[in-house]
Amino acid sequence: MKKKIMVTGSEGFLGGRIAAYYEKDYDVIRVGHKSLDITDEKAVVEYIKDKSPDAVIHCAAISNTRVCEENPALSEAVNRRGSVNIAKACREIGSRLLFMSSDQIYGGSRQMAPNKETDIIPLINVYGAHKKQAEDEILEILPEGICLRLTWMYDFPVRGLKSNSNLLVNLLRSMVQNRPIKLSVSDYRGITWVQEVVKNMEPAMDLPGGIYNFGSESTLSAYEIGSRVFQMLDKNGNRGNFVSPNETVAGNNPRNLTMDMGKLKAYGISFSETVTGFSKCLEANPEYVCALIGESIVEI
């Protein structure tokens, strides 16, 4: 009998890809906002008890940081309280819980070294604060819960699955429109090909309870990453200096969302480094790139 996994946020960018990838080997229960209001504790407990999944991969969230800043009550209801409700239900029936947290928890970091799970960082935005509160409450309710701090992710558009605004799509769109793009020189972060996140979700189900950084490492700024990805796309050097530095964002206070993956690697789970991940993604989708920008990518 196949193991049963429930994926909340199954209509979203990550949840939809997880559900699609694992439906061959698992009995996947897709949960969207129309089928379950995760802010309703009673409804959540009844729903999960009825479905009785072996594991719940909780992707549902309000992930737009601007929306969270403008409507903190909504963020609190979904990102904190909804996640706690899921944890309570998992405790009742003994399901494993994988909670999708965020690198935005490190938004207040002023160190330049990659952030570790144990670092104490000031919480400077609503989204990051509610994700951190959810982590703390989940692990109090369910010590064996697994909290995965994800980076910004990207992918090519896939028919039937939700797309998001991401660096790869933004670069390709700018190239198609012949409109140069500006990227921050003071925003340091890892950026992860979502397919690596999806594939690493299975081994993550066997992790001990706790918090894990979960994504691609990087020591580069958004500008440096974008420049290197553009060089992969413009291998013939026909488009000149297409990516330019934006030096006004953050000023003298660089934002460091980069994450140390040492804890995760100790359990045998790893990700490609950020630029390498972009290279692998492009190598896997050469026809798509050629169709968009009219150039063949032979060597990445």
TORPAVEX-986274 format. One record per atom (N, C-alpha, C, O): residue in one letter; x, y, z. Coordinates in steps of 0.02 Angstrom, whole numbers, plus 50000, padded with zeros to 5 digits. Layout:
BEGIN
AXYZ ...
END
This chain:
BEGIN
M500424994050000 M500005000050000 M500445006350000 M500925006750038 K500265011149957 K500655017249954 K500575021350017 K500035021550048 K501125024750037 K501065029450092 K500645035350070 K500635037250011 K500305038250118 K499845043750103 K500155050350127 K500315051050186 I500245055050081 I500505061650101 I499995067050081 I499705066850027 M499905071750126 M499465077350114 M499895083450098 M500385084850133 V499725087050046 V500085093050026 V499615098950031 V499155099549990 T499725103350080 T499325109450082 T499625114550035 T500225114250019 G499215119250013 G499465124049963 G499605120649897 G500065122749861 S499225115549881 S499365111549821 S499215115249756 S499375112749702 E498915121049761 E498795125149701 E499345130449693 E499335134349645 G499825130549740 G500345135449738 G500965133249699 G500985127849671 F501465137649698 F502075136449659 F502445130249682 F502605125849641 L502575129649747 L502945123849772 L502475117849783 L502635112349761 G501915118949816 G501465113449832 G501225109749770 G501165103649771 G501075113449717 G500845110249656 G501375105749625 G501215100449599 R501995107849629 R502545103849601 R502685097749644 R502845092449618 I502635098549710 I502725092749754 I502185087549741 I502335081649734 A501565089749738 A501005085149727 A501085081449660 A500985075449657 A501265085149608 A501335082049542 A501905077049539 A501855071849508 Y502455078749573 Y503055074449571 Y502955067849607 Y503195062649585 Y502595068049663 Y502555062149706 Y501925057949695 Y501845052749727 E501475060149652 E500845056549647 E500915049549617 E500465045449624 K501475048049584 K501575041349557 K501745036349612 K501515030649611 D502155038449660 D502395033849711 D502035034449778 D502115030149822 Y501625039549786 Y501265040549848 Y500525041749833 Y500335043649778 D500115040549883 D499415042649880 D499395049849903 D499415051249963 V499355054449856 V499405061649870 V498715064649880 V498275064049838 I498635067949937 I498015071649951 I498155079049940 I498545082049978 R497865081949890 R497965089049874 R497475093249914 R496875092049913 V497745098249948 V497325102649989 V497435109849968 V497985112549977 G496915112949941 G496935120049923 G496505124049971 G496165121150014 H496515130649963 H496135134850010 H495385133850004 H495015135350050 K495155131349946 K494435130249937 K494205123949974 K493625123549994 S494645119149983 S494455112950016 S494555113050091 S494255109050127 L494975117650116 L495095117950188 L495325124850209 L495795127650180 D494985127650258 D495195134050288 D495655132350346 D495415130350400 I496305133150337 I496775131050389 I496745135450451 I497035133750502 T496405141150447 T496345145450507 T495805142950554 T495745145450610 D495415138050533 D494875135050573 D495135128650606 D495165123450573 E495315129150669 E495645123450703 E495205117250702 E495445111750687 K494575117950718 K494125112150720 K494085108750652 K494115102650647 A494015112850600 A493965110050532 A494605106550512 A494595101350480 V495175109450531 V495825106450513 V495905099750547 V496105094850514 V495765099450611 V495845093050648 V495385087750619 V495595082050608 E494755089550606 E494285084650578 E494505082250509 E494465076350493 Y494735086850468 Y494925085250399 Y495525080450399 Y495525075450364 I496035082150438 I496645078050438 I496515071350471 I496795066250450 K496105071250523 K495935064750554 K495555060350505 K495665054350503 D495125063350465 D494745059550416 D495185056750360 D495095051050339 K495665060750337 K496105058550282 K496675054050307 K496925049850270 S496875054950370 S497385050850402 S498025049950361 S498205044350345 P498365055450344 P498985054850305 P499565052450348 P499575053650408 D500045049250316 D500655047350351 D501085053550363 D501445053950413 A501055058250317 A501445064450323 A501055070250293 A500675069350245 V501155076150321 V500865082250294 V501435086950274 V501855088650315 I501445088850210 I501925093850186 I501545100450181 I501145101450136 H501685104750229 H501285110750237 H501595116650200 H502045120050225 C501335117850139 C501585123250096 C501135129450097 C501345134850077 A500515128650119 A500035134150116 A500285140150156 A500495139350214 A500265146050127 A500515152050161 A500315158250122 A500145157850063 I500335163950156 I500335170450122 I501065172250116 I501365174650165 S501365171250058 S502085171950051 S502305178650023 S502905180150021 N501835182750001 N502005189349976 N502155193950036 N501705195650074 T502785195850044 T502985199650103 T502635206450106 T502495208950161 R502515209550048 R502165215950048 R501455215250074 R501225219350113 V501105210050052 V500425208750075 V500435207650151 V499985210050186 C500925204150176 C500975202850248 C501075209350287 C500785210250341 E501495213850261 E501605220250294 E500975224450295 E500825227750344 E500595224150240 E499985228250235 E499405225150273 E498945228750292 N499415218650283 N498865215250317 N499145210150366 N499095204050355 P499445212450421 P499765207850468 P499265203050501 P499465197450520 A498635204950507 A498145200450536 A498035194350492 A497965188750516 L498025195450427 L497955189850380 L498565185350384 L498505179250385 S499155188350386 S499775184450391 S499785180350455 S499965174450455 E499575183350510 E499565179750574 E499085173950571 E499225168450596 A498505175050542 A497995169850539 A498225163850498 A498125158150518 V498535165150441 V498725159750395 V499415157050412 V499505150950421 N499905161450416 N500605159250423 N500775156650492 N501175152050499 R500475159550544 R500615156950611 R500065152250635 R500185146350646 R499455154950643 R498915150950673 R498725144950630 R498625139550656 G498695145850564 G498525140250521 G499035134650526 G498855128750526 S499665136550530 S500195131450536 S500165127850603 S500285121850606 V500005131550655 V499935128450722 V499345123550721 V499385118150751 N498805125350688 N498225120850683 N498425114250648 N498205108950669 I498825114750596 I499055108750561 I499465104450609 I499395098350610 A499895107550648 A500315103850696 A499885100250748 A500035094550765 K499375103550773 K498935100350822 K498595094250793 K498525089150827 A498375094750731 A498045089050699 A498525083350688 A498355077550698 C499145084950668 C499645079750658 C499815076150723 C499925070150724 R499825079950777 R499955076850843 R499405071950861 R499545066650889 E498785073550845 E498225069150863 E498255062450829 E498075057350858 I498495062250766 I498485055950730 I499175053050717 I499245047750685 G499695056550741 G500375053850734 G500675054650665 G501105050750646 S500455059750628 S500745061050561 S501385065050567 S501465069150612 R501845063850522 R502445067950517 R502245074650486 R501815074850441 L502555079950509 L502405086550482 L503045089750455 L503545090250490 L503015091850392 L503545095750362 L503265102750349 L502835103550306 F503515107550386 F503265114450383 F503745118650340 F504345118850353 M503475121950289 M503885126150246 M503965132950277 M503515137150276 S504555134150305 S504725140550335 S505115144650283 S505055143450224 S505505149550306 S505785154350257 S506445157350280 S506575158150340 D506865158950230 D507485162550245 D507345169750266 D507805173250289 Q506725172150259 Q506555178950281 Q506635179750357 Q506665185350381 I506685174250392 I506825174550464 I507505177850476 I507615180850529 Y507955177450427 Y508625180450434 Y508655187650408 Y509195190350400 G508075190650396 G508065197250367 G508435202650406 G508665207550377 G508495201750471 G508835206650513 G509575205150522 G509905208750560 S509835200050489 S510535198250497 S510985203550468 S510875205950412 R511495205450506 R511995210250481 R512685207050476 R513165210350457 Q512735200650493 Q513365197150483 Q513425195250409 Q512915194850374 M514025194250385 M514115192350315 M514235184950307 M514255182450250 A514325181350362 A514385174050358 A513685171050348 A513195174050368 P513655165150316 P513005161850308 P512665160750375 P512995158850424 N512015161750378 N511635161150440 N511515153750457 N511355149650414 K511585152250521 K511455145550546 K510775145350581 K510515150550602 E510495139450587 E509845138550618 E509825141150690 E509305143350715 T510395140950724 T510435142850795 T510575150250805 T510545152650862 D510715153950751 D510855161050758 D510235164850781 D509675163450758 I510335169550826 I509775173750850 I509785180150809 I510245184250815 I509275181050768 I509255186550720 I508645190950735 I508095188350746 P508725197650735 P508145201950743 P507635200750687 P507815200150629 L507005200450705 L506475199350656 L506225206150633 L505965210150672 I506305207550568 I506165214350544 I505575214750496 I505395220250474 N505275209150478 N504675209550436 N504135204850462 N504285199950496 V503525206350446 V502945202650472 V502965195350451 V502855190850492 Y503115194150387 Y503135187250362 Y503645183050400 Y503485177550423 G504255185650406 G504775181950441 G504605180850514 G504735175450542 A504305185850546 A504115185250617 A503595179750627 A503645175850674 H503095179550583 H502575174450591 H502825167450574 H502605162650604 K503285166950527 K503585160450513 K503995157950574 K503965152050591 K504355162550605 K504755160650664 K504295158750722 K504425153850757 Q503765162550733 Q503295160750786 Q502985153950772 Q502885149950818 A502815152650709 A502525146150692 A503025140450706 A502825135350733 E503645141450688 E504165136350702 E504175134750777 E504145128850796 D504215139950817 D504275138950890 D503665135250918 D503745130650958 E503075137150896 E502465134050922 E502385126950896 E502175122450932 I502565125850833 I502515119150805 I502955114250843 I502735108750860 L503575116250857 L504035111750891 L503855110750964 L504045105750994 E503495115450993 E503245114551061 E502675109351061 E502645105051105 I502245109851012 I501675105251005 I501905098350981 I501665093251004 L502375098450934 L502575092450898 L503345092450892 L503605094450840 P503705090250943 P504435090450942 P504745086850882 P505295088550861 E504395082050855 E504655078450796 E504485081950731 E504645079350677 G504165087850734 G504015091650674 G504655093950640 G505175095050673 I504625094750574 I505205096750534 I505055103550502 I504585104150463 C505455108550519 C505365115250493 C505925116750443 C506515116750462 L505755117950381 L506235118950328 L506245126250306 L505745128750281 R506805129550316 R506865136550297 R507085136950224 R507655135450206 L506615138950182 L506715139050109 L506975145850085 L506865150950118 T507325145750029 T507555151849996 T507035154049945 T506515150849936 W507185159449911 W506815161349851 W506935155749800 W507495153249794 M506415153849763 M506475148349716 M506295150649645 M506005155949636 Y506465146449597 Y506315148149527 Y506185141749488 Y506365136249509 D505875142549431 D505765137149384 D505505140149319 D505275145849318 F505545136349266 F505205138349205 F504455137249214 F504255132949253 P504045141049178 P503315139649181 P503165132549158 P503455130049110 V502715129249194 V502505122449178 V501755122449170 V501395125049212 R501515119549115 R500805119449101 R500425116049159 R500595110549180 G499905119449183 G499495116649236 G499745118049306 G499415116249355 L500345121149312 L500625122749377 L500725130249383 L500855133649334 K500675132749444 K500735139949456 K501455142249446 K501925138849466 S501535147949415 S502185151149409 S502245156649461 S501735158849489 N502855158749475 N502955164249521 N503425169349491 N503735168049439 S503485175049523 S503965180049501 S504645177949527 S504745177549588 N505115176449483 N505765174149506 N506315176849461 N506175179449406 L506935176149483 L507495179249447 L507565176649376 L507695180449330 L507495170149367 L507575167249300 L507045169949252 L507205172149197 V506425169849273 V505875172349231 V505965179849217 V505855182249162 N506175183549269 N506275190749261 N506825192249210 N506755196749169 L507375188449213 L507915189349165 L507695187749094 L507825191549047 L507355182149086 L507125180149019 L506615185148991 L506645186848932 R506165187549034 R505675192449011 R506015198848988 R505835201748937 S506515200949026 S506875207049008 S507255206248942 S507305210948903 M507525200248931 M507875199048868 M507395199048809 M507545201848756 V506815196048819 V506315195948766 V506085203048749 V505985204748690 Q506015207148801 Q505785214048791 Q506355218848776 Q506245224748764 N506965216148775 N507565220248764 N507595226148813 N507745231748794 R507465224548874 R507455229648927 R507945227548982 R507815222849019 P508505231248989 P509005229549040 P508685229249110 P508185232549123 I508995225349153 I508725224349220 I509225226549272 I509835225449264 K508985229749326 K509415231749381 K509315226949440 K508755225149457 L509875224949471 L509845220449528 L510285223049584 L510805226149572 S510065221749645 S510395224549704 S511095221749715 S511215215749708 V511555226249732 V512235224149749 V512295222749824 V512815220349847 S511765224149862 S511805223449935 S511315218249962 S511215217850023 D511025214249918 D510545209149938 D510875202249925 D510925200049868 Y511095199149980 Y511445192649975 Y510965187049995 Y510655187350047 R510915181949952 R510445176549967 R510595170549922 R510885171249868 G510385164749945 G510365158949902 G509715158949864 G509205161249889 I509735156349803 I509135155749761 I509145148649734 I509645146349707 T508585145049741 T508585137849729 T508105135849674 T507545138349670 W508335131349630 W507905128249580 W507395124049617 W507575119449653 V506765125449607 V506235122249646 V506235114649637 V506025111049682 Q506475112249579 Q506485104949568 Q506945101449618 Q506815095749636 E507475104849640 E507915101849691 E507555101649759 E507635096849796 V507175106849774 V506785106849835 V506285101049835 V506215097449884 V505945100249779 V505435094949772 V505755088049783 V505495084049821 K506305086749749 K506625080149753 K506915078749822 K506955073049843 N507135084049857 N507415083049924 N506885082549978 N507045081350036 M506255083449959 M505715082950008 M505645075850035 M505485074850093 E505765070949993 E505695063950014 E506195062150068 E505995059550120 P506855063250059 P507315061750114 P507195066150175 P507355064150231 A506925072150164 A506785076550221 A506255073550268 A506245075250327 M505835069250242 M505315066150284 M505625061850339 M505295060550389 D506245059750331 D506565055450380 D507035059250427 D507375056150468 L507055065850422 L507475069850466 L507215069650538 L506615068950549 P507655070150587 P507425071150656 P507065077750662 P507175082350622 G506625078350711 G506265084650720 G506745090450731 G507275089650761 G506545096350707 G506965102250716 G506915107050658 G506495106350614 I507365111950658 I507395117150607 I507995115950562 I508545114550585 Y507885116650497 Y508415115450448 Y508405120850394 Y507885122350365 N508995123750380 N509065127650319 N509005122850260 N509295117450262 F508635124850208 F508455120050156 F508455123450088 F507945125750064 G509045123750056 G509085126749991 G509805127849969 G510265125250001 S509905131549916 S510565132649887 S510965137749927 S510705142849949 E511605136249934 E512055140949967 E512285146249916 E512245145249856 S512535151849943 S512795157149900 S513195162049941 S513065162950001 T513695165149910 T514055170649941 T513985176949899 T514325181949910 L513535176749850 L513485182049800 L512875186549811 L512385184549842 S512925192649786 S512355197249787 S511885195449730 S512065191649685 A511285198249733 A510805197049679 A511085199449612 A510985196249561 Y511445205049613 Y511755207549551 Y512265202649524 Y512285201249464 E512685199949568 E513205195249545 E512885188749518 E513115186049467 I512365186449552 I512025180349528 I511705181749460 I511795177849413 G511335187249455 G511005188949392 G511495189749335 G511355187649279 S512075192749348 S512575193749296 S512835187049270 S512935186149210 R512935182349316 R513195175849295 R512675171749257 R512835168249209 V512055172349278 V511525168849241 V511445171849172 V511345168349123 F511485178549168 F511425181749103 F511985179549056 F511875178648996 Q512595178649083 Q513145176349041 Q513005169349014 Q513205167748958 M512655165149053 M512465158549028 M511975159148970 M512005155448921 L511515163848977 L510995164848925 L511275168248863 L511065166748807 D511735172848873 D512025176648818 D512725174148803 D513215177948806 K512785167748788 K513435164548781 K513855167548725 K514475166948726 N513535170648676 N513905173748620 N514085180948634 N514425184148593 G513855183648690 G514025190548708 G513725195748662 G514035200848649 N513135194348636 N512825198848587 N512425204548617 N512255209248582 R512285204248682 R511805208948711 R512135214248756 R511785218148788 G512785214348758 G513125219448796 G513025218748871 G512925213248897 N513055224548905 N512995224648978 N512255225048997 N511995230549009 F511925219348999 F511195219249006 F510975219849078 F510435222549092 V511375217249125 V511215217549196 V511635222949229 V512245222849224 S511305227749262 S511675233249293 S511555233249368 S511035230849392 P512025236049406 P511965236049479 P511485241349504 P511505247049482 N511065239449551 N510635244149587 N510955245349654 N510935240949698 E511255251149663 E511625252549724 E511215256449775 E511475258249828 T510585257749761 T510175261649806 T509815257349858 T509635259749911 V509695250949842 V509335246449887 V509765244849947 V510335242549939 A509515246050007 A509835244450071 A510415249050088 A510625249250146 G510695252650039 G511225257250054 G511825254050087 G512115249250061 N512005256650147 N512575253950184 N512385248250230 N512785246050270 N511765245850224 N511535240350267 N511355234250223 N510765233050211 P511855230550201 P511705224750158 P511275219750194 P511335218650255 R510835216550156 R510395211350184 R510705204550169 R510855203050111 N510795200650220 N511105194050212 N510615188550230 N510495187250289 L510325185350179 L509875179650190 L510225173050174 L509895167850174 T510875173150162 T511225166950145 T511205162150205 T511195164250263 M511195155650189 M511105150650242 M511655145450241 M511885143350188 D511865143450300 D512355138050309 D511975131450307 D511495130450344 M512185126850263 M511835120450254 M512185114650290 M512035108850276 G512645116150335 G513025110950368 G512585105850405 G512715099850401 K512085108250440 K511645103750478 K511295098850431 K511255092850445 L511025101450376 L510665097250328 L511135092250294 L510965086350286 K511725094550275 K512205090150241 K512415084350285 K512565078950261 A512415085450351 A512605080050397 A512125074250393 A512295068650412 Y511525075450368 Y511025070050359 Y510995067650286 Y510525064150267 G511485069650246 G511535067150178 G511105070550127 G511005067950072 I510845076450144 I510425080250097 I510795086550076 I511035090250118 S510845087650011 S511215093449987 S510875096549926 S510455093449894 F511065102649912 F510815106449855 F511415108949814 F511965109749840 S511295110249751 S511795113549710 S511905120649736 S511435123749761 E512515123149731 E512645130149745 E512225134349697 E512055131949643 T512055140349716 T511555144349679 T511695144849604 T511265143249564 V512295147049585 V512445147849514 V512445141149478 V512205140649421 T512705135949511 T512695129249481 T511985126849470 T511835123649420 G511545128449517 G510835126549510 G510515129749449 G510145126449413 F510665136149437 F510405139349376 F510665135949314 F510295134849265 S511305134149315 S511605130649258 S511245124049244 S511095122449186 K511115120249296 K510765113849288 K510065114849260 K509825111049218 C509725119949285 C509045121449262 C509045123149188 C508615120749151 L509515127249167 L509545129249096 L509735123349052 L509465122548997 E510195119249076 E510395113349037 E509805108549027 E509755105148976 A509365108449076 A508785103849073 A508225106549029 A507755102949012 N508265113049012 N507715116148974 N507965120348915 N507745126048907 P508415117648873 P508695121848818 P508185123948767 P508225129448739 E507695119648753 E507195121448702 E506775127348724 E506595131648683 Y506625127648789 Y506215133148815 Y506585139748807 Y506305144748786 V507225139748825 V507625145848820 V507675148148748 V507595154048733 C507805143448703 C507875145048632 C507225148048605 C507245152748566 A506665145248625 A506015147748601 A505895154848624 A505575158748589 L506145156548684 L506025163248711 L506495168448682 L506265173848661 I507145167048681 I507625172248662 I507915171248593 I508315175348569 G507715165748559 G507945164748490 G508665162648484 G508955163248430 E508965160148538 E509655157948536 E509705151048568 E509365149648618 S510125146848539 S510225140148566 S510765140348619 S511285143448611 I510635136948675 I511135136248727 I511465129448720 I511155124248735 V512075129448696 V512435123048687 V512895121748745 V512925116148770 E513235126948767 E513685126148823 E513465130948878 E513355136848866 I513395128248938 I513195132448994 I513795133549039 I513745136849090 
END
